[in-house]
């Protein structure tokens, strides 16, 4: 708002306000209507001097709107400014266009208008090349590459990233080079090339911190935090994501703020801190809706659905996952659609609709065939859900096949949570086949891993299976110990759930009551 107030004290014509649409901007002008009419009669945007003043005003109004996350309004200001550039002297036009395309591309990216952002940044690249400005060309290529990444145009992204790296290296700029390295790290992460992604993103974070390149540091922290999350290093993920969130707030970067909130919510949920997780995810939803975001918002409802399912609240999980599917389809976000479908398939097994599960999983699988965006990760979830489905149907051969696939894939990507899930599922299959020795071995493999990588939502269920196994063999002492460990984790999760209805749903669910009743019997 400071710019608008300053503007009102200058000699610029108040009729320039007619170029500044939007409730926020209009409410900030204090010039009286009669004075506006008088000034308007004396002002015409025909000379280059008038055009310069108007462009400066529109750019500052756009910047002000962007600071307020009013990105749609900012885009309108920048577009109007671009429309006036032709009125400037020829020698000034190229520089102004470069700045305008950069700013408008940024807000189009924030609005998830990726095609429009690609057009802006492509124009920026062309303008920079015409001006023989290598630094600006490198920056434009980096912006274009990032936009192609978010729009899932991964083949084009890889090509542009190599172009950007070549230009950055030719320019000899460490700043430009680290910007491009970050993008190559994202490509590796997206394709599941995790050793390369880890090395690249670690170098990016360290370099950006050393040279105080805050935009790259912010992005590097967010995406490296996501990789820590993927590999069940939740404490390290939370540490990085909290820093990213703080930096995003400081820099007024709503898009990367939403990345931080998205992954931070999932991380806290996996740590069993349910209320914090829900608050974080709901903060993300509210912010995304205010900002007009169409990229992160569709991914959030199914995350809340997942939390409700983990707390045995299957009916509300189903509702949130249906909402996630609807929003994903509405905004054409295939990844959100696929994740919601996987969640729904799992929900159906818990709500008496198992006949719908496999067709829902097949629909998710068809999306993976069309979209390579992080499909390595979501395929892990699909294998786990499919194995659980066949186990509930007592088709042990099919369940065993998918458990083996899950273990192989999760091990390859060091997704420790899902390695533990695979061992637990193999144990349950072994129990169903009467192979107690294999079952106990697999359960201990899962618990050993969970002892190193905290994942309480998986751990309590694993201890519960171990308790049932020992109980079935009459080993009351070992059963009591396993149930006590499961019960302690359950109580911790419940203590970190402030929503009383959700808390009671969890504590009174069949699976949880079995554990808590066994703990009481063991103590009697």
N, C-alpha and C positions, 0 to 999 in steps of 0.2 A: 504494500500500500504506500510505502514511502515515495516511490516514483510518482504515483498519481498525484499525491499531495504536492510534490515539488512542481509537477507540470502545471498545476492550477496557479502557481505563483509566477509562472514565466509569461513572456509576451507571445507565446505560440497561440495561434488562433484556436478558439474553443470549438470551432466547427470541425476541427480534426477529430473531435469526439465521435462524429458521424461515422468515421472509419473504424471505431473501436466498439464493436457490438458486444453484448453480454452483460448480464445483470450486475456482476461484480464491478466491472469497469465503469458502467454508467452511473452506478450509485456513488462512485467516488468523486464525480465532478461537482463542483460547487458554484460554477458560473451561472448567473441567473438566465432565465429563458430570453428575456429581452436583450441582454448583452450578447448572448449567443447569436440571436438573429442579426444584430447589428454587425458583429464580427464576420458572420457568414457571408454577408453581402459584399464585404471588402476582401474576401479571400478566395483565391482560385488555385487549384492544384495544377497549374499549367507550367510554371517556370521550374527550372532545375532546383533553384533555392527552396521553393515551396515543397518540391518533391523530397528533397533531402530532409527538411524539417519533419515532414509527415512520416517518412520512412523511419527516422530516428524515434519519433513518437510511437509508431506501431511496433517497432522492435522492442522498445522498453516496456510497452504495454504487454506484449507477448511474453517477454521475460518475467514480468511481474505475475502474469497469469500462470506461467509454468511453475514459478516458485510456490504458488498456492495449489499446485496440482490441478489447476483448471486447464487441462491440456487441450480440450476441444476449443476453448476460447483462444488459447495461445496459437493454435494452428490457424485460426481465422485471421488473427493479426499478422502472422508471418506471411500468409498467402496474399493479403492485401498489400503488404510491403513489397513482396515480389512483383506484384502487378504494376507497381510504380517505378521499378528499377529502370525500365526502358526510357523514362523521362530524364534520367541522369546523363551527364556527359559520357560519351562512349568509353573513355579511359577509366571511369569509375564503376562501370556496370559489372565487370567480371568479379571484382573484389566483393561487391555487395551481394551478388548472386551466390557466391561461395558461402558467405555467412548465412544468407537466408535459407539455402538448401540444407545447410548443416543444422540450423535451429529447427526448421520445419520437419526435417527427417527425424530429429530427436523426439519431438512431441508425437509424431505419427507412430514412432516405435513405442512410446509410452502408452499410446492408445491402441496398441496391437493392430494398427493399420499397416501391416507389413508390406503389402504391395506398393502402397503410396510411399512408405519409407524407402523401399528399394529404388523407386523412381527418383526420389530426392537425392539419395546418396550416389546413384549412378550419374545424375546431372552434376553433382559436386565433383565426382571423379573427372568427368569430362572438362569441367571448368578449370580444375587444378592442372590438368595436363595441358590445356590450351595456354595457361599462364606459366607453364614450366615450373610449377611450385611443387617440388618433391615432398616436402613436409606435409603440405595440405593434401596432396595426392595419397600419401600413405595413410593419413588420418581418415580420408574419405573411403579408401579401400577397407580400412578396419571397420568403419561404421557400416559399410555395405555388407561385409562378411558377417558381422554380428547379426544384422537384420536377417540375412539369409539363414543363419543358424536358427533363430527364433521362428522363422517361417517354415522350418523343416525342409528347406531346399539345400540338402546337405552336399550333393554333388557340386552344385554351383559354389557353395560355401568353401569347399576344399580348394577349388580352383582359385577363387578370389584370395584366399588366405595365402597361397603360394605367391600370388602377385604382390600382395601387401608385404610379405616378408622380403621379397627381392627389392622392392622400393625402399623399405626401411633400412636394409643392409647397405644399399647404395648410398643412402643419405647419411649413413654413419651415425644415426641417432639412437642412443640407448632407450630413450623414451618411446620412440616409435617401435623399436624392436620388441620391447616388453609388451606393448599393446597387441602386437601381432602374435607373440608367443602365447598370450592368454587365449586368443582365438583358436590357435592350433591345439592348445590344451583342452578346450571345450569340445573340439572335434573328436579328439581321442576319447574323452569321457563319454560322449554321446554314442560312439561306436563300440564302447566296451573295451577299449584298449587301455586298461586301467594302469598298468605299470608306467606307460608313457604319459598318461594323464597326470598321474601322481607326481612324477618327476618334473613335468612341465609346470604344473600349477604351484608346486612348492617353490620352484625357481621364480615364478612370476610374483608370488606373494613376497618373497624375500627381496627381490629386486625393487618392486614397487614401494616397499616399506623403506628401503635404503635411499631411493631417490625422491621419496615423498610424492609419488604419483598416486593420488588418492582415488581417482576413478578406476584405475586398474587394480589397486589394492582392494577396493570395495568388491569388484566383480570376482577377483581371485579368492577372497575370503568366502564369499557366498558359494562359489562352485566347489572350492576345496572342502568347505563344510559339508556340502552334499555328498562328496566322495567319502568323507569320513562316515557320514550317515549310512551310505550304501554298504560299508564294510563293518558296520556295527561297532564303530568307535564313537559312541554317542557323547561321552563327556567331552572329547576333543571337538566333535562337531558343534556341540552347544557353545563352547568357548569361542570358536571362530564365528559362528552365526550371530552371537550377541555383539561381537565387535563389528560385524558387517551391518547389523541393524542400526547400531549407533552411528556408524559412518554414513549410512544411507540417509538417516534423519538429518545429520549435519549438512550433507550435500544436497538435500531435497530431491533425492533420486527415488521416486515412488516405485519405479519398475523393479529395481533391485531390492528395495525395501520389501516388496511382496515376495521375492525369492527367499529372502531371509526369514520372513514370517512363515511361509509355506514349509520350509525344511525344519525350522525351529519348532513348529507345532508338532510335526511328525516325530522329531527327536525326543521332545518332552513326553509325548505319548508313549513312545517305546521305552522310556525310562520309568513309566508307571505314574508320572505326575499328570494325572488326567485333567484336573481343573486348569492347570497352567497351559496344557496342550490345547484344550478347547478355547480358552481365552485368546491364545495366540492365533489360532486358526480363524476364530470369529473376528479378531482385529483385522486379519488379512482380508476376509470377505467384505467387511465394512469399508475398508480402504479401497479395495478394488472397485466396489460399486460406486463410491464417490468419485474415483479417478477415471471412470469409464474404461477400466481395464477389461480386456477380453482374452487375455493370455493366461494369467494366473487364476483368475476367478473361477473358471470352469473346473480347475483341478482341486478346489478346496472342499466342496460338499462331500465328495466320496472319502476324503480324509476324516471328516467328522463321522461319516458312516462307519469307517473302519474302527474308530475309537468306541463307538456304541456296540459294535459287534464284539470287540475284545472284552467289553464289560457285560457280555451276554444279553444285551438289549437288542435282540434281533429285529424286532418290528420297527424300531426307530432307525436302525442301521439300513433296513430295506428302504425306508422313506428317503433317507439322505442319499443313498446310492442311486435311487430312481431320479432324484433331483439332479445329481451329478451327471447322469446319462443325458437327461433332457437338456441341461445347460451346455454340456459338451457338444451335443448335436446342433443346438441352436447357434453356437459360435464356431462350429466346424473345427473343434479341437480334438483331433483323433486320439491323442494320448489320453486325454481326460475321459473320452468315450470308452476307450479300451479298458482303462482302470476301473471305471464304474461297472462295466460289464463283468469283469473278473469278480469284483465285490458282490455284484448281484447274483452271480452263479453260486458263490459261497453262501450268500443269504438264503437262496432257495433251498439249499440242503438243510438249513436250520429252521425253515418256516413251512415245512411240509410241501414244498414244490420242487422236489428233486428231479421231476421229469423235465423241468425247464433248464436244469443246470448245464448239461452238455451242449445244448444248442446255443446257450448264452456264451459259453467258453469258445465255441467255434466262431461266433461272431467277433469276439475279441481277437482270436487268432487271425481272422481275415484282415483285421486292421493292421496287425503286425506285418503282414505280407505287403501292405501298401505303404507303410510308414516306418522308416528305420530309426526314428527318434527314440533313443533309450530303450529300444525293444528288448535288448539283452536283459535289462533289469525287470521289465514287466513280464517277460517270459518266465523268470524265476517264480514270480507270484502265481502265474498260470499253472506251472507244473505242480506247485504245492497245492493249489486249489483242486486240481484234477485228481491228484493222489488222494486227498481227503474225501473227495466225492466217491471214488471207487471203494474206499475203505468203509464208508457209511453204507454202501450198497453190498458189502461183503464179497466183492469181486477182488480177491486177494492177489491174483496174478496181475490184473491191470494196475492195482494199487502199487504192487511191488515194482512194476515197470516204471511208473511215474516217480516213485520214491528214488529209484536209482538215477533217473534223469535229473531230478532235483538235486541230489547229492553231488553229482558230477558238475552241474552248471554252477551251483552255489560255491563249490570248492574252487572252481576255475576263477571265479570273480571275488573270492575271499569274502563272500557275504555270510559272515559267521552266524547271524541269526538264522538264516535259512539252512545252513549246514546243520545247526542244532535241530531245526524243525525236521529236516530229512532223517536224522538219526532217530528222533522221536517217532516219526511215522513208520520207519523200518521196524522199530521195536514193537509198535502196536500191531503191525502185520505179523511179526513173529509170535506175539502173544496169541493172536487169533489162530495161528497154526500150531500152537502148543509148544513152541520153541522158546522156553523161558531163558535158557542160557544166552541165546543171541539177543533176546529182548533186553536182558540186564546189561549186557555189554554195550548195546547201542544207547541205552539210556544214560549210562555212565559217560559214554563219549560225548553225548549232548551236554550233560551237566558239567563235565570238565571244561568244555569250551565256554559255556555260560559263566563259569567261574572266572574266566579271563576277560570276557566281553559281556558286560551286564545287559540283560534283556529280560526283565521281570515278567513281561506278558507271556513269554515262552517258558520261562523257568518254572512258574507255579504249576503249569499244566504238565510239564515233564516230571516234576516231583510227584504230582498226583498219580501219573501212570506208574511210576516206580512204587509208590505206596500200595496201589492196587495189586501190582505184581507180587510184592512181598506178602501182602495179606492173603493172596490166593494160595500161597505156599505155607501159610501158618506161621510166618516169621513176623510175629507181632512187634518185636522190638524195632526191626528195620522198617517195618511199615509205619510204625508210630513216628519214627524219626523223619521219614520222607513226608508224611502228611503234615508234621509240625513245620517243616521247612516250607512246604507249599502254603500252609496257613499263614505263616509269618509274612510271606510275600503278598498274599491276598489282603491281609489286614493293612499292609503298607499302601497298596493300591487304593483300598477303600478310604484310608485316612487322607489320601491326596485327591479325593473326589468330593468336592463341596456340594455338588448338585445332589440333594438328598434322594430324589426319586431315582436317579441313575445309580446312586450308591446302593440303595435298597434292591434295585433290580439285579445288581451284581451279586450282592451278598445272599440274596434269596434264590439265585439261579440253581438249577439242578447240579451243575458241575461244581460250583463253589460250595453248596451245602454238603455235598458228599465229602469234601475235604474237611470242612469245619466240624461236621458231625464226627468224623473219624478222629479229629484232634481231641474233641471232647471225650470220646470213648477211651482214647489212649490215656487221657489224664485222669479218668475215673478210677 
